[in-house]
Amino acid sequence: MARFLFRPQAALDLRRRQLEAAQRDLAIAERDRLAARRRVEEADVAITAASAQAATVLGAAGSAQDREWYRFWIHRLRRERDGCAASLTAREAAVQRATQALMGAKQRCESLERLRAHARRAYDEQAAAEERKLIDELATQQFAARARHKGATP
């Protein structure tokens, strides 16, 4: 019997490559989201530290110029934190899009893999049927040969 040949193998290979690319894209998106989350946390820490430093310095009879400087500094830190938070939101949306793309690629790949498995089972069943047929033919020939042999010797 001829060897197993899955005609849409090229399509399955393409789908597997697309699945791997989607997995890489998701990993990159998650890495970027993690980095954005870390930047937001660092900005929060910087704002807290700046506020504590301002309270310490201004509590010790700081000048109006110092108050203004610390106010603007903390305001700038909050604006940077808002930018980091917006970046985090964008990264979370990118992770969601990558997750959806991965699920679609996985579904397309799995459908072809199921088709391949079904074709392989059919091939194996056909091969087994042909083997049984051959075995039956050999057994029939052996039986016929024994019957002839018994009939020829008195």
C-alpha positions in Angstrom: 0.0 0.0 0.0 1.2 3.5 -0.7 2.4 5.6 2.2 0.1 8.1 3.9 -0.1 11.4 2.1 -2.1 14.4 3.5 -2.8 16.6 0.6 -3.4 19.8 2.6 -0.1 19.4 4.5 1.2 22.7 3.1 -1.9 24.5 4.5 -1.3 22.8 7.9 2.3 23.8 7.9 1.3 27.4 7.1 -1.3 27.4 9.9 1.3 26.1 12.4 3.6 28.9 11.4 0.8 31.4 11.9 0.0 29.9 15.3 3.7 30.2 16.3 3.8 33.8 15.1 0.6 34.6 17.1 2.2 33.0 20.2 5.3 35.2 19.7 3.1 38.3 19.2 1.2 37.6 22.4 4.4 37.0 24.3 5.8 40.3 23.1 2.6 42.1 24.0 2.6 40.6 27.5 6.2 41.6 27.9 5.4 45.2 26.9 2.4 45.3 29.2 4.5 44.1 32.1 7.1 46.8 31.3 4.3 49.5 31.2 2.9 48.3 34.5 6.3 48.5 36.0 6.7 52.1 34.8 3.3 53.0 36.3 4.4 51.5 39.6 7.7 53.3 39.5 5.9 56.6 38.8 3.6 56.0 41.7 6.7 55.4 44.0 8.3 58.6 42.6 5.2 60.7 43.3 5.0 59.3 46.9 8.7 60.0 47.5 8.4 63.5 46.0 5.4 64.3 48.2 7.2 63.0 51.3 10.3 65.0 50.4 8.2 68.1 49.8 6.4 67.7 53.1 9.8 67.4 54.9 11.4 70.4 53.2 8.4 72.6 53.3 7.6 71.7 56.8 10.9 73.2 57.9 9.9 76.7 56.9 10.4 76.4 53.2 10.2 79.5 51.0 7.4 80.3 48.5 9.8 79.6 45.7 10.5 76.1 47.2 6.8 75.4 47.5 6.2 76.4 43.9 9.2 74.3 42.7 7.9 71.2 44.6 4.3 71.7 43.3 5.5 71.9 39.7 7.8 68.9 40.2 5.0 66.8 41.7 2.6 68.0 38.9 5.2 66.9 36.3 5.6 63.5 38.0 1.8 63.1 37.9 1.6 63.9 34.2 4.3 61.4 33.5 2.4 58.8 35.5 -0.7 59.6 33.5 1.3 59.0 30.3 2.5 55.7 31.7 -1.0 54.7 32.6 -2.2 55.6 29.1 0.6 53.4 27.7 -0.4 50.6 30.0 -4.0 50.8 28.8 -2.8 50.6 25.2 -0.6 47.7 26.0 -3.5 45.9 27.7 -5.6 46.4 24.5 -2.7 45.0 22.5 -2.6 41.9 24.7 -6.3 41.5 24.2 -6.0 41.7 20.4 -3.0 39.3 20.4 -5.0 36.9 22.5 -7.9 37.0 20.1 -5.5 36.5 17.2 -3.9 33.6 18.9 -7.3 31.9 19.6 -8.3 32.3 15.9 -5.0 30.9 14.7 -5.2 28.0 17.2 -8.7 27.2 16.0 -7.7 27.2 12.3 -4.7 25.1 13.1 -6.7 22.6 15.2 -9.3 22.2 12.5 -6.7 21.1 10.0 -5.0 18.9 12.6 -8.4 17.2 13.2 -8.8 16.7 9.4 -5.3 15.2 9.2 -6.0 12.9 12.2 -9.3 11.8 10.5 -7.5 11.1 7.2 -4.8 9.2 9.0 -7.3 7.0 10.8 -9.1 6.3 7.5 -5.7 5.4 5.9 -4.8 3.1 8.8 -8.3 1.4 8.7 -7.9 0.9 4.9 -4.4 -0.5 5.4 -5.7 -2.9 8.1 -8.5 -4.0 5.9 -6.1 -4.7 3.1 -3.9 -6.6 5.4 -6.8 -8.7 6.8 -7.8 -9.4 3.2 -4.3 -10.6 2.3 -4.2 -12.8 5.5 -7.6 -14.3 4.6 -6.4 -15.1 1.1 -3.3 -16.8 2.4 -5.3 -18.7 4.9 -7.7 -19.8 2.2 -4.9 -20.9 0.0 -3.3 -22.9 2.9 -6.7 -24.5 3.6 -7.2 -25.4 0.0 -3.6 -26.8 -0.2 -4.2 -29.0 2.9 -7.5 -30.2 1.5 -5.9 -31.2 -1.8 -3.1 -32.8 0.1 -5.5 -34.9 2.2 -7.5 -35.9 -0.8 -4.4 -37.0 -2.8 -3.0 -39.4 -0.1 -5.1 -42.5 0.6 
